[in-house]
Amino acid sequence: MLTFLVFMIVGAIVLKADDEPCDNKRCDPDILLKECRNDPTLLLPHPGECQVYYDCSVLYENVPRYFEQHLEECRYPLLFSTKSLKCEQPEDVDCGERREYKDRCDYRREQCGTSHCYCQLRYPSCIGKTDGLNSFPYRPNTPYYIICENQRLKSAGLCGKDSVTGKQMFFIKDGCF
């Protein structure tokens, strides 16, 4: 039986040795640690999530909440490409079997883990929303709006003041009035 981990990247599929170090969610930390000692420059896609990957050059003294040793995460909205072994724009990445999160609040860095989490208030979901301007959830009838693209939050905005009256405009349906 093989005692080391062999990864071959073929498209978006991660092949592994007979000792089954990975399931569909994570890799065996002991085998990963051994491989990282052998090659500290090794980059491996996470088998279950498209925005995270293993970077053997990263060694945490204190592993962040929701992370594992050597685990890194692409900045929202980027995803980890198994072809380039880099974080890239979602339209340039084939996640294959790996789960592709579209909400910023689903990325591990944004996870709260306590009560009074404000992620959804700051970065609302664009799932099910049309591309372009949309009303800012939790802030109806206000000057706030969000811009969605391919069901991902691109940015948030604030309506300006009317150039004639100087009054604050509000976002209504699909524009500032």
Residue pairs with C-beta under 8 A, 6 or more apart in sequence:
1 18
1 19
2 17
2 18
2 19
3 19
4 17
4 31
4 34
4 35
4 38
5 16
5 17
5 19
5 21
5 27
5 28
5 31
5 32
5 34
5 35
6 15
6 16
6 17
7 14
7 15
7 16
7 35
7 44
8 14
8 15
9 45
9 82
9 83
9 85
11 82
11 83
11 94
11 96
12 45
12 82
12 94
12 95
12 96
12 97
12 98
13 82
13 96
13 97
14 22
14 44
14 45
14 47
14 82
16 22
19 31
21 27
21 28
21 31
21 32
22 28
22 47
23 47
23 48
24 47
24 48
24 97
25 47
25 48
26 46
26 47
26 48
26 68
27 44
27 46
27 47
27 54
29 68
29 69
32 44
32 54
32 69
32 70
33 69
33 70
35 42
35 56
36 42
36 54
36 56
36 70
39 56
40 56
40 57
41 56
41 57
42 54
42 55
42 56
43 53
43 54
43 55
43 56
43 85
44 53
44 54
45 53
45 54
45 80
45 82
45 85
45 98
46 52
46 53
46 54
46 71
46 80
46 98
47 97
47 98
48 98
48 99
49 98
49 99
49 101
50 79
50 80
50 93
50 95
50 98
50 99
50 100
50 101
51 73
51 74
51 76
51 78
51 79
51 80
51 100
51 101
51 107
51 108
52 71
52 72
52 73
52 74
52 80
52 108
53 71
53 72
53 73
53 74
53 80
53 85
54 70
54 71
54 72
55 70
55 71
55 72
56 70
58 70
58 71
58 72
59 69
59 70
60 67
60 69
63 69
65 111
65 113
66 108
66 111
66 113
67 73
67 108
73 107
73 108
73 109
74 80
74 87
75 87
76 104
76 107
76 109
76 110
76 123
77 89
77 90
77 102
77 104
77 152
77 153
78 87
78 88
78 89
78 90
79 87
79 88
79 89
79 90
79 93
79 95
79 100
80 86
80 87
80 88
80 93
81 87
81 88
81 92
81 93
81 94
82 94
82 96
83 94
90 100
90 102
90 150
90 152
91 150
101 107
102 125
102 126
102 127
102 150
102 151
102 152
103 123
103 125
103 126
103 127
103 152
103 153
104 110
104 119
104 123
104 152
104 153
105 111
105 119
105 120
105 123
105 125
110 119
110 123
111 119
112 118
112 119
120 137
120 138
121 138
123 153
123 156
124 136
124 137
124 138
124 146
124 153
124 156
125 137
125 153
126 134
126 146
126 148
126 149
126 151
126 152
126 153
126 154
127 151
128 151
129 146
129 148
129 151
130 148
131 148
131 149
131 150
132 147
132 148
132 149
132 174
133 145
133 146
133 147
133 157
133 171
133 174
133 175
134 145
134 146
134 147
134 148
134 174
135 145
135 146
135 171
135 173
136 142
136 144
136 145
136 146
136 156
136 171
137 146
141 170
141 172
142 170
142 171
143 158
143 159
143 168
143 169
143 170
143 171
143 176
144 156
144 157
144 158
144 159
144 171
145 156
145 157
145 158
145 159
145 171
145 176
146 153
146 154
146 155
146 156
146 157
147 153
147 154
147 155
147 156
147 157
148 154
159 168
159 169
159 170
159 171
159 176
160 169
160 176
161 167
161 168
161 169
162 168
162 169
169 176
169 177
170 176
170 177
